[in-house]
Amino acid sequence: MGDITTFSTGSSIQPGAPLGSCRYCGAPLAPGYYFCLNCATPYATVESVLPPVYIAPPTESEQIERRAPHAWPMFWTYVGVLLVTGILNFLAFGEEQIGYAIFLSSAAMLVTTFIFAAMHWPSLAVQLRRVGFTHPAAWIGLAALVPMLALNYGYQEIFLKWLVPMKDPMDNIRGVLGDGGAVMFICILPAIVEEIAFRGLLQHWLQIAIRPMRAVILASLLFGALHGSVISLPYLFLVGMLLGMVKLKTGSLYPSMLIHFLHNLAVVELFSRL
């Protein structure tokens, strides 16, 4: 029995090499085993007879599902809310009364966001405690609003009106909501509601699951998609990227809310009156 201590149990099997006989009992060694089937004496490592195991890293979708389980349900809830309000608006007011449609959809978005904010308040609390304007990114974002608005004017007033001629809806909106109501429901409420929903909750959750820049890109795509305009999607994506980057760098919702508000205010009060 003293000869057992001289056996090597750390060797590996070389592919194609003859196995030979067990050095302890002399029985022939069987392929596919790291020990002698006759006396159970190991003659190689376990790893030498097992195939290599490759564990694929989780995909981004799997990481989001695992680490940010509330992201997709919240997004699809907003999609459902807007679809239902859109149908109700069409049935009740038709295509022309867009002012009533904006009022109803804004109210539905406000209630939905309030519910999600209450359910996930700890995720928002830190972001709302930070002012954010001491970070240079807040002021860079405000400065970037100027070329962004220039792009908006060119895109909306020249390209879209030439490509898809349509009547400016602002006259109807002001007729239903008034000037103050138009600012409230197009500028103030969206700046608060959409920033809480997309930057405060959705982007915040995505940053936990995937890389920050990927989270900003995905949140911006969903932000543009929720507005329901394929033609405006490229521009809305750029706006979402600007707002998302400001939120990412400052860690606060207030700078992105201000930029969002000023952007919409310029569109409503400046471009629509030109």
Buried (B, 14 or more C-beta within 10 A) or exposed (E): EEEEEEEEEEEEBEEEEEBEBBBBEEEEBEEEBBBBEBEEBBBBBEEBBEEEEEEEEEEBEEBBBEBBEBBBEBBEBBBEBBEEBBEBBEEEBEEEBBBBBBBBBBEBBBEBBEEBBEEBEEBBEEBBEBEBBEBEBBEBBBEBBEEBBEEBBEBBBEEBEEEEEEEEBBEBBBEBBEEEBBBBBBBBBBBBBBBBBBBBBBBBBBBBBBEBEBBBBBBBBBBBBBBEEEEBBEBBBBBBBBBBBBBBBBBBBBBBBBBBBBBBBBBBBEBBEE
